[in-house]
Amino acid sequence: MSVPMAIALSGQLLFGQPVMVKPSEAEKNLAQSNASSGAAGVVGPYGSVDRKLYVGNLHFNMTETLLREVFGFSLSHCQVS
């Protein structure tokens, strides 16, 4: 699943709660910095530089394993807190 597809899950119900999916603040800042400096090869706002997503409003029973299954792609790091 690509970043735009993951972000499209925002508002979908997981365990009866609408989940929020968006680029992390660090990724937004990186994309804005690259755009203002004219960095070549940067595709935004959800392009190749986006690597971290914030997923919020998760049900308290959500686990890292379930979250990986929902997104259906390889995650190098997943932290539920």
N, C-alpha and C positions, 0 to 999 in steps of 0.2 A: 504494500500500500504506500502510495506517495504522500508527501506532506499535504498537498491540497486535498487529497481524498481523506486523510486523517482529520483535517480541519473541517471538512464537510460533515463529519460525525457530530459536530457541536450541535447541541439541542436534542440529539437522539436520546432515547431512554435506555439507561443501563440500570438494572435492578429497580426500575420504576422512577429513577431520577434523571432529569435532563443533564447530560454531561457537557462540560465546557472544554473545548479544545482550541488552543491558539498558540502561535509562536511564543517562545519564552521572551522575556524582556531583553535578555542578552542577545538573542538572535535578531530581534527588531532593531536594537541599537547597532549591531554589526551591519545589517542590511542598509540602514540609514547612513552609517559612516562610509560604507563602500560606495553608495550612490552619490553622496556629496563629494567624495574624492575622485569620482569618475573611474573607479576600479573596473578593469576590463573583465568580461566573462561573468559578471554578476547578474543573476536573474532574480528579480524580486516581484512582489514582496515574499512569495513563497517558493522561491527557486532553489537552486542548488546550494546556496549558502545556509539554508535552513536545516538545522540538525536537531535542535532541541524544541520540544513542544511542552506546553503546560497543559495538563489535563486536570480540571477541577470539578468540584461538586460531585465527587464520587461517593457512592453508597459506602457505608462503613464496613460492609462485608466484601468489598472489592479487594482482590489480591493482585500481586504482581503477575502471577500466572494467568489469571482471568483477563487482566488488562492486555497482556501480550496476545492472548487469543482474540480479543476484540479487534485489535489493530491488525492482526494477521500478517505482520512483517517482522523482520529481524530487528530487535532492539538491542543496542549495545549496552544500554543502561536503563533500568526502570526502577524507580523508587516510589513506593506508596507510603505516605506519612500522614 
